[in-house]
């Protein structure tokens, strides 16, 4: 249900666009090129199956898990709640 000057389906279009933007952003961060045989962080060997599954991989699974755990949120509030607008 749209209201005001918006057309029907405008909210869903905005949701779809937000998801597409995040997917493109995530894909742009994927490694490319030739995979390393040894992890650039710890020096352990990267298993061949991982190198084949993720082209351009530079870290072992343990080091990548640690990196993923350190990532911070983007800070973009797409929900637009009243609380966020009052701050």
Backbone as CSV, one residue per row, in Angstrom:
resi,resn,N_x,N_y,N_z,CA_x,CA_y,CA_z,C_x,C_y,C_z
1,UNK,0.834,-1.172,0.000,0.000,0.000,0.000,0.881,1.237,0.000
2,UNK,0.753,2.040,-0.981,1.528,3.277,-1.080,0.679,4.431,-0.575
3,UNK,1.349,5.485,-0.183,0.607,6.640,0.288,1.238,7.913,-0.243
4,UNK,0.483,8.973,-0.227,1.024,10.248,-0.685,1.328,10.216,-2.170
5,UNK,2.550,10.623,-2.513,2.939,10.732,-3.924,3.611,9.474,-4.449
6,UNK,3.787,8.465,-3.605,4.463,7.249,-4.043,3.498,6.331,-4.774
7,UNK,4.053,5.535,-5.637,3.230,4.580,-6.370,3.229,3.243,-5.639
8,UNK,2.318,2.369,-5.976,2.275,1.039,-5.384,3.562,0.289,-5.718
9,UNK,4.130,-0.366,-4.729,5.350,-1.139,-4.947,6.630,-0.357,-4.739
10,UNK,6.538,0.919,-4.418,7.739,1.741,-4.257,8.578,1.285,-3.070
11,UNK,7.924,0.873,-1.995,8.662,0.413,-0.811,9.423,-0.865,-1.143
12,UNK,8.774,-1.784,-1.841,9.448,-3.028,-2.216,10.612,-2.749,-3.161
13,UNK,10.453,-1.790,-4.059,11.556,-1.410,-4.954,12.748,-0.894,-4.156
14,UNK,12.486,-0.118,-3.117,13.565,0.407,-2.284,14.266,-0.727,-1.544
15,UNK,13.501,-1.696,-1.034,14.089,-2.854,-0.357,14.947,-3.645,-1.337
16,UNK,14.432,-3.898,-2.529,15.172,-4.645,-3.551,16.469,-3.930,-3.931
17,UNK,16.407,-2.614,-4.072,17.607,-1.841,-4.411,18.638,-1.897,-3.291
18,UNK,18.197,-1.838,-2.054,19.110,-1.917,-0.914,19.824,-3.264,-0.893
19,UNK,19.076,-4.324,-1.140,19.670,-5.661,-1.159,20.657,-5.784,-2.312
20,UNK,20.291,-5.297,-3.488,21.193,-5.347,-4.647,22.484,-4.585,-4.376
21,UNK,22.375,-3.420,-3.736,23.566,-2.634,-3.398,24.488,-3.409,-2.470
22,UNK,23.930,-4.069,-1.462,24.750,-4.819,-0.509,25.390,-6.033,-1.159
23,UNK,24.666,-6.710,-2.049,25.229,-7.869,-2.748,26.392,-7.429,-3.640
24,UNK,26.220,-6.333,-4.372,27.303,-5.832,-5.228,28.507,-5.407,-4.384
25,UNK,28.252,-4.796,-3.237,29.340,-4.382,-2.348,30.105,-5.606,-1.837
26,UNK,29.384,-6.646,-1.428,30.021,-7.866,-0.933,30.832,-8.544,-2.039
27,UNK,30.282,-8.600,-3.242,30.997,-9.225,-4.356,32.261,-8.452,-4.726
28,UNK,32.220,-7.134,-4.566,33.402,-6.337,-4.904,34.551,-6.589,-3.938
29,UNK,34.254,-7.103,-2.753,35.284,-7.373,-1.757,35.861,-8.780,-1.878
30,UNK,35.273,-9.613,-2.735,35.791,-10.967,-2.914,37.159,-10.920,-3.588
31,UNK,38.055,-11.808,-3.174,39.377,-11.818,-3.793,39.309,-12.264,-5.255
32,UNK,40.266,-11.808,-6.049,40.354,-12.206,-7.458,41.801,-12.545,-7.769
33,UNK,42.020,-13.170,-8.894,43.372,-13.496,-9.318,43.800,-14.878,-8.859
34,UNK,45.099,-15.058,-8.771,45.654,-16.355,-8.403,45.693,-16.511,-6.887
35,UNK,45.295,-17.679,-6.412,45.289,-17.951,-4.975,46.706,-18.187,-4.464
36,UNK,46.941,-17.790,-3.236,48.225,-18.034,-2.587,48.265,-19.465,-2.059
37,UNK,49.433,-20.070,-2.057,49.565,-21.417,-1.509,49.695,-21.387,0.002
38,UNK,50.214,-20.278,0.523,50.409,-20.144,1.962,49.713,-18.876,2.449
39,UNK,49.158,-18.944,3.638,48.431,-17.829,4.232,49.362,-16.637,4.444
40,UNK,48.912,-15.454,4.033,49.725,-14.247,4.189,49.772,-13.782,5.644
41,UNK,48.878,-14.276,6.495,48.835,-13.870,7.900,49.709,-14.771,8.772
42,UNK,49.500,-16.092,8.669,50.195,-17.013,9.582,51.224,-17.913,8.900
43,UNK,51.177,-18.004,7.579,52.141,-18.813,6.848,51.753,-20.269,6.677
44,UNK,50.621,-20.693,7.236,50.166,-22.072,7.063,49.730,-22.302,5.622
45,UNK,49.795,-23.555,5.204,49.387,-23.893,3.843,47.866,-23.764,3.707
46,UNK,47.433,-23.190,2.597,46.005,-23.085,2.296,45.618,-24.340,1.516
47,UNK,44.611,-25.098,2.003,44.223,-26.338,1.323,43.828,-26.087,-0.142
48,UNK,44.173,-27.038,-0.990,43.899,-26.895,-2.420,42.409,-26.704,-2.700
49,UNK,41.561,-27.397,-1.956,40.115,-27.262,-2.182,39.649,-25.837,-1.913
50,UNK,40.234,-25.179,-0.908,39.875,-23.783,-0.627,40.366,-22.880,-1.745
51,UNK,41.578,-23.124,-2.225,42.123,-22.297,-3.317,41.305,-22.433,-4.586
52,UNK,40.775,-23.626,-4.846,39.951,-23.836,-6.038,38.549,-23.233,-5.856
53,UNK,38.031,-23.293,-4.639,36.683,-22.796,-4.383,36.620,-21.267,-4.394
54,UNK,37.703,-20.618,-3.934,37.719,-19.156,-3.840,38.930,-18.627,-4.595
55,UNK,38.774,-18.286,-5.862,39.899,-17.765,-6.631,40.461,-16.497,-5.987
56,UNK,41.767,-16.438,-5.848,42.420,-15.259,-5.293,42.520,-15.244,-3.781
57,UNK,42.177,-16.349,-3.133,42.217,-16.391,-1.673,43.665,-16.235,-1.180
58,UNK,43.828,-15.465,-0.117,45.166,-15.187,0.424,45.336,-15.639,1.867
59,UNK,44.239,-16.035,2.532,44.313,-16.420,3.936,43.720,-17.805,4.159
60,UNK,44.189,-18.455,5.244,43.634,-19.751,5.626,42.273,-19.525,6.298
61,UNK,41.582,-20.593,6.574,40.238,-20.487,7.135,40.267,-19.826,8.516
62,UNK,41.221,-20.205,9.359,41.287,-19.628,10.702,41.533,-18.123,10.664
63,UNK,42.484,-17.695,9.866,42.777,-16.262,9.774,41.610,-15.492,9.175
64,UNK,40.945,-16.071,8.182,39.800,-15.395,7.578,38.657,-15.294,8.574
65,UNK,38.466,-16.325,9.395,37.417,-16.281,10.414,37.678,-15.161,11.403
66,UNK,38.937,-14.976,11.789,39.287,-13.887,12.697,39.027,-12.530,12.046
67,UNK,39.385,-12.402,10.774,39.132,-11.144,10.050,37.646,-10.841,9.979
68,UNK,36.844,-11.853,9.675,35.398,-11.658,9.554,34.791,-11.245,10.878
69,UNK,35.327,-11.744,11.972,34.812,-11.395,13.285,35.139,-9.973,13.683
70,UNK,36.137,-9.355,13.057,36.574,-8.012,13.409,35.863,-6.925,12.597
71,UNK,35.106,-7.301,11.603,34.452,-6.300,10.758,33.390,-5.549,11.541
72,UNK,33.344,-4.263,11.327,32.356,-3.413,11.997,31.161,-3.200,11.089
73,UNK,30.058,-2.823,11.689,28.855,-2.526,10.920,29.087,-1.269,10.084
74,UNK,28.366,-1.162,8.991,28.562,-0.046,8.077,28.067,1.277,8.635
75,UNK,27.157,1.246,9.611,26.653,2.473,10.196,25.525,3.111,9.413
76,UNK,25.027,2.449,8.389,23.923,2.995,7.608,22.625,2.432,8.157
77,UNK,21.731,3.314,8.551,20.441,2.894,9.072,19.414,2.949,7.955
78,UNK,19.048,1.802,7.429,18.080,1.762,6.340,16.652,1.616,6.862
79,UNK,16.508,1.377,8.161,15.174,1.178,8.714,14.445,2.493,8.895
80,UNK,15.169,3.545,9.200,14.548,4.851,9.349,13.584,4.921,10.518
81,UNK,13.940,4.289,11.660,13.055,4.311,12.811,12.989,5.721,13.402
82,UNK,11.951,5.981,14.168,11.801,7.295,14.783,12.959,7.589,15.731
83,UNK,13.409,6.558,16.464,14.512,6.758,17.404,15.766,7.261,16.697
84,UNK,16.063,6.680,15.525,17.277,7.092,14.823,17.150,8.503,14.264
85,UNK,15.942,8.940,13.979,15.736,10.267,13.437,15.775,11.350,14.513
86,UNK,15.524,10.947,15.758,15.510,11.906,16.858,16.893,12.199,17.386
87,UNK,17.867,11.370,17.083,19.235,11.544,17.606,20.025,12.536,16.806
